[in-house]
Structure formats: C-alpha cells, structure tokens
Amino acid sequence: MMRELDVTDRETAVQVLRLQRRAYAVEAQIIDNTALPPLRDTVDTLYDLE
C-alpha cells in the first residue's frame, strides 16, 4: 500500500532526504554525472516541493 508522506514534518523530511540522496547517488554513479539537482536538495528545499 502506498501513502503520501508529509515532508512538512521535519523527521519525515530528513528520512526522505536520506533515501533520496542514496538513490540519486546510485543513479549519478551509473550515468557518471554527479550534478543531478536532487543531490543538492536539503530538508528546507523539500518543504518547497509541496
């Protein structure tokens, strides 16, 4: 079951950011490009995605 996560909750945002960074780091390695914008996200920028 899928459910929407509330990234305005700071702890949720921190966990989402950790997962996002790990996933994009793998993608960046595969495509040999570390300049992917999501790798520069912070907890605060996740708030702006809402």
ChimeraX commands (.cxc) that place a marker at each C-alpha (Angstrom):
marker #1 position 0.00,0.00,0.00 radius 0.5
marker #1 position 1.24,3.45,-0.88 radius 0.5
marker #1 position 0.57,6.57,1.11 radius 0.5
marker #1 position 1.59,10.18,0.77 radius 0.5
marker #1 position 4.34,11.35,3.09 radius 0.5
marker #1 position 4.14,14.69,4.87 radius 0.5
marker #1 position 7.52,16.30,4.19 radius 0.5
marker #1 position 6.49,19.31,6.25 radius 0.5
marker #1 position 7.14,17.05,9.23 radius 0.5
marker #1 position 10.86,17.58,9.79 radius 0.5
marker #1 position 11.70,13.98,10.79 radius 0.5
marker #1 position 9.86,12.64,7.74 radius 0.5
marker #1 position 11.68,15.14,5.54 radius 0.5
marker #1 position 15.04,14.05,6.98 radius 0.5
marker #1 position 14.26,10.40,6.24 radius 0.5
marker #1 position 13.02,11.17,2.73 radius 0.5
marker #1 position 16.15,13.21,2.04 radius 0.5
marker #1 position 18.40,10.35,3.20 radius 0.5
marker #1 position 16.64,7.91,0.90 radius 0.5
marker #1 position 16.61,10.39,-1.98 radius 0.5
marker #1 position 20.34,11.05,-1.68 radius 0.5
marker #1 position 21.18,7.35,-1.63 radius 0.5
marker #1 position 19.02,6.67,-4.68 radius 0.5
marker #1 position 20.31,9.59,-6.71 radius 0.5
marker #1 position 23.91,8.82,-5.74 radius 0.5
marker #1 position 23.48,5.40,-7.35 radius 0.5
marker #1 position 21.92,6.97,-10.45 radius 0.5
marker #1 position 24.70,9.56,-10.64 radius 0.5
marker #1 position 27.29,6.81,-10.48 radius 0.5
marker #1 position 25.55,4.80,-13.21 radius 0.5
marker #1 position 25.33,7.75,-15.60 radius 0.5
marker #1 position 28.66,9.24,-14.44 radius 0.5
marker #1 position 27.12,12.60,-13.59 radius 0.5
marker #1 position 27.20,13.92,-10.03 radius 0.5
marker #1 position 25.48,17.19,-10.97 radius 0.5
marker #1 position 21.95,15.87,-10.54 radius 0.5
marker #1 position 19.81,18.61,-8.93 radius 0.5
marker #1 position 18.21,16.30,-6.33 radius 0.5
marker #1 position 21.66,15.67,-4.87 radius 0.5
marker #1 position 21.70,19.33,-3.83 radius 0.5
marker #1 position 18.34,19.19,-2.02 radius 0.5
marker #1 position 18.14,19.99,1.66 radius 0.5
marker #1 position 15.38,19.43,4.19 radius 0.5
marker #1 position 14.29,23.02,3.56 radius 0.5
marker #1 position 14.06,22.55,-0.21 radius 0.5
marker #1 position 11.85,19.50,0.33 radius 0.5
marker #1 position 9.37,21.80,2.10 radius 0.5
marker #1 position 9.23,23.90,-1.07 radius 0.5
marker #1 position 8.13,20.88,-3.13 radius 0.5
marker #1 position 4.70,20.85,-1.52 radius 0.5
marker link #1:1,2 radius 0.2
marker link #1:2,3 radius 0.2
marker link #1:3,4 radius 0.2
marker link #1:4,5 radius 0.2
marker link #1:5,6 radius 0.2
marker link #1:6,7 radius 0.2
marker link #1:7,8 radius 0.2
marker link #1:8,9 radius 0.2
marker link #1:9,10 radius 0.2
marker link #1:10,11 radius 0.2
marker link #1:11,12 radius 0.2
marker link #1:12,13 radius 0.2
marker link #1:13,14 radius 0.2
marker link #1:14,15 radius 0.2
marker link #1:15,16 radius 0.2
marker link #1:16,17 radius 0.2
marker link #1:17,18 radius 0.2
marker link #1:18,19 radius 0.2
marker link #1:19,20 radius 0.2
marker link #1:20,21 radius 0.2
marker link #1:21,22 radius 0.2
marker link #1:22,23 radius 0.2
marker link #1:23,24 radius 0.2
marker link #1:24,25 radius 0.2
marker link #1:25,26 radius 0.2
marker link #1:26,27 radius 0.2
marker link #1:27,28 radius 0.2
marker link #1:28,29 radius 0.2
marker link #1:29,30 radius 0.2
marker link #1:30,31 radius 0.2
marker link #1:31,32 radius 0.2
marker link #1:32,33 radius 0.2
marker link #1:33,34 radius 0.2
marker link #1:34,35 radius 0.2
marker link #1:35,36 radius 0.2
marker link #1:36,37 radius 0.2
marker link #1:37,38 radius 0.2
marker link #1:38,39 radius 0.2
marker link #1:39,40 radius 0.2
marker link #1:40,41 radius 0.2
marker link #1:41,42 radius 0.2
marker link #1:42,43 radius 0.2
marker link #1:43,44 radius 0.2
marker link #1:44,45 radius 0.2
marker link #1:45,46 radius 0.2
marker link #1:46,47 radius 0.2
marker link #1:47,48 radius 0.2
marker link #1:48,49 radius 0.2
marker link #1:49,50 radius 0.2
view
